[in-house]
Amino acid sequence: MVRPNADGTFTVSLFQRNDKMQHVPVQVKVDTDFYVHPDGSLLYGKNGPANRTKLLLFPLLEKAYARLNGGYGGVASENAAHAFQTLLGKDATFDNIRSRGEKRVWETVTSVIADKRPIVAGTSGTGKDIAVTDFAGKAMTVYSEHQYSIMGTGEVNGRKYIELRNPWGKTDRSDNSATNGIFRLDLTTFKKVMVSLAYIDAPRVPVKK
């Protein structure tokens, strides 16, 4: 997906839809000049400390994605399903779950996980962290207007939970990163704080003629 060039730049392979709604490959050339905070840490593509060469993959992918979408502002205006389609060249669904019942949400998540398809959950854009209690009873916060990877599901003594990961590698602002950003929410709490799901669609079965 990402190839280094002799001049120090990188060529990123992504996908765009053509007028026939087909996913076609597109090559995007980007360099390693990134927007940074005064301390040298990345403004976009956050990946930890100021050493911005530590993990180049995500900042490069995000920069290439931004270039296809009119800049970093375009990244914020798109949803996670669009990101899946651009990165993987596969159809994806964005599902607003605000009006969905817990049963429907659980069935959707478990079905996608069982198929080993990528899936993320998104919070609303309130601008404020959301205080919750995780599945183990620990107080924590969930970030506003943020996407969380869904890692799996489970059930203990009749309580269903969904395991998530914050891509920033921490559960909340007070986390020392020992958790690597992984935590669990019971289904009811998950439904209260998450407003959307985005996932790769199931492969279409060819119709026999």
C-alpha positions in Angstrom: 0.0 0.0 0.0 2.9 2.4 0.8 6.1 2.4 -1.3 9.2 4.5 -0.7 10.6 6.5 -3.5 14.2 7.4 -4.2 13.6 11.1 -3.6 12.4 10.4 0.0 8.7 10.6 -0.8 6.2 7.8 -0.7 3.6 6.6 -3.1 0.4 5.5 -1.4 -2.1 3.2 -3.2 -5.7 4.0 -2.5 -9.0 3.7 -4.3 -11.6 6.1 -5.7 -15.0 5.4 -7.2 -15.5 6.1 -10.9 -18.7 7.2 -12.6 -19.8 3.5 -12.6 -19.4 3.4 -8.8 -16.5 0.9 -9.2 -13.5 1.1 -6.9 -10.4 1.9 -9.1 -6.8 2.2 -7.8 -5.2 5.6 -7.6 -1.6 6.5 -6.7 -1.0 9.4 -4.4 2.5 10.8 -3.8 3.2 12.4 -0.4 6.2 13.5 1.5 7.0 13.4 5.3 6.4 17.1 6.0 3.6 17.0 8.6 1.8 19.7 10.6 3.1 19.6 14.1 2.5 21.2 17.5 5.2 23.5 19.0 6.6 20.5 20.9 7.1 18.6 17.6 4.3 16.2 18.1 1.9 15.5 15.2 -1.2 17.6 14.8 -2.7 15.0 12.5 -2.0 11.2 12.5 -1.3 11.2 16.2 1.0 8.3 17.0 2.6 9.1 20.4 5.6 11.1 21.3 7.3 13.9 19.3 9.5 11.3 17.5 7.4 11.5 14.3 9.5 8.9 12.5 8.5 6.3 15.0 5.3 5.3 13.1 5.1 6.8 9.6 2.4 4.5 8.2 -0.7 6.2 9.6 0.4 9.8 9.0 1.3 9.0 5.5 -2.0 7.2 4.9 -3.9 10.2 6.4 -2.0 12.7 4.3 -2.7 10.8 1.1 -6.4 10.5 2.1 -6.5 14.2 2.8 -5.0 15.0 -0.6 -7.7 13.0 -2.3 -10.4 14.9 -0.3 -9.3 18.5 -0.5 -7.1 18.7 2.5 -7.3 17.7 6.2 -10.7 19.5 6.5 -12.0 17.0 4.0 -10.9 14.1 6.3 -13.2 15.5 9.0 -16.2 15.8 6.7 -16.1 12.2 5.6 -17.3 9.2 7.6 -15.5 6.0 8.4 -17.2 3.9 5.7 -15.8 6.3 3.1 -12.3 5.8 4.7 -12.7 2.0 4.5 -13.7 2.3 0.8 -10.7 4.5 0.0 -8.2 2.4 1.9 -9.5 -1.1 0.9 -11.4 -0.6 -2.3 -14.4 -2.5 -0.9 -18.0 -1.4 -0.4 -18.8 -0.3 3.1 -21.8 0.8 5.1 -22.2 3.8 7.4 -25.0 2.9 9.9 -26.6 5.6 12.1 -27.6 3.5 15.2 -29.3 6.2 17.2 -32.7 4.8 16.5 -31.6 1.2 16.5 -32.5 -1.1 19.4 -29.8 -2.9 21.4 -30.7 -6.2 19.8 -30.3 -4.9 16.3 -26.9 -3.3 17.2 -25.7 -6.5 18.8 -26.7 -8.6 15.9 -24.9 -6.3 13.4 -21.7 -6.1 15.4 -21.5 -9.9 16.1 -22.3 -10.7 12.5 -19.5 -8.5 11.2 -17.0 -9.7 13.7 -17.9 -13.3 12.9 -17.1 -12.6 9.3 -13.8 -11.0 10.3 -14.7 -7.8 8.6 -13.3 -4.4 9.8 -15.8 -2.4 11.9 -15.6 0.8 13.9 -18.0 2.7 16.2 -18.3 6.5 16.3 -19.3 8.9 19.0 -21.3 12.1 18.5 -19.8 15.5 18.0 -20.6 17.2 21.2 -17.1 18.4 21.8 -17.0 17.0 25.3 -15.6 13.8 26.7 -18.3 11.4 27.8 -18.0 9.9 31.3 -18.8 6.2 31.4 -18.2 3.1 33.6 -16.5 0.3 31.7 -17.5 -3.3 31.9 -15.2 -3.9 34.9 -16.8 -1.0 36.8 -13.9 1.5 36.2 -14.7 5.1 35.6 -13.3 6.4 32.3 -14.1 8.8 29.5 -15.0 8.3 25.8 -13.8 10.9 23.4 -16.4 13.0 21.5 -16.4 12.9 17.7 -14.1 9.9 17.6 -13.8 6.5 16.0 -13.1 3.3 18.0 -12.1 0.0 16.5 -14.4 -2.9 17.5 -12.1 -5.8 18.5 -14.7 -8.4 19.6 -17.8 -9.2 21.7 -18.6 -11.5 24.6 -20.9 -12.2 27.4 -20.4 -12.8 31.1 -23.2 -14.0 33.4 -25.8 -12.7 30.9 -24.1 -9.3 30.4 -23.1 -8.6 26.9 -20.0 -6.5 26.2 -18.3 -5.0 23.2 -14.5 -4.7 23.2 -13.1 -1.6 21.7 -9.7 0.1 21.0 -8.9 3.8 20.9 -6.5 4.2 17.9 -4.6 6.8 20.0 -3.5 3.9 22.2 -5.1 5.1 25.5 -8.5 4.6 27.0 -8.8 8.3 28.2 -6.7 11.3 29.0 -5.6 9.9 32.3 -4.5 6.6 30.8 -0.7 5.9 30.9 -1.1 3.7 27.7 -0.6 0.5 29.7 -4.0 -0.7 28.2 -2.9 0.1 24.6 -6.3 1.8 24.4 -8.3 -1.5 24.8 -11.4 -1.5 27.0 -14.9 -3.1 27.2 -18.4 -1.5 27.5 -21.5 -3.4 28.3 -24.1 -3.3 25.5 -26.3 -0.7 27.1 -23.5 1.7 27.7 -22.1 1.1 24.2 -25.5 2.0 22.8 -25.7 5.2 24.9 -22.4 6.7 23.8 -21.9 5.4 20.3 -24.0 6.9 17.5 -22.7 5.1 14.4 -21.2 1.9 13.0 -19.1 1.6 9.9 -18.1 -1.7 8.4 -17.0 -3.5 5.3 -20.0 -5.1 3.6 -20.3 -8.8 3.3 -19.1 -10.2 -0.1 -21.8 -10.5 -2.7 -22.7 -14.0 -3.7 -22.8 -14.2 -7.6 -26.2 -15.1 -8.9 -26.2 -18.2 -11.0 -27.8 -17.7 -14.4 
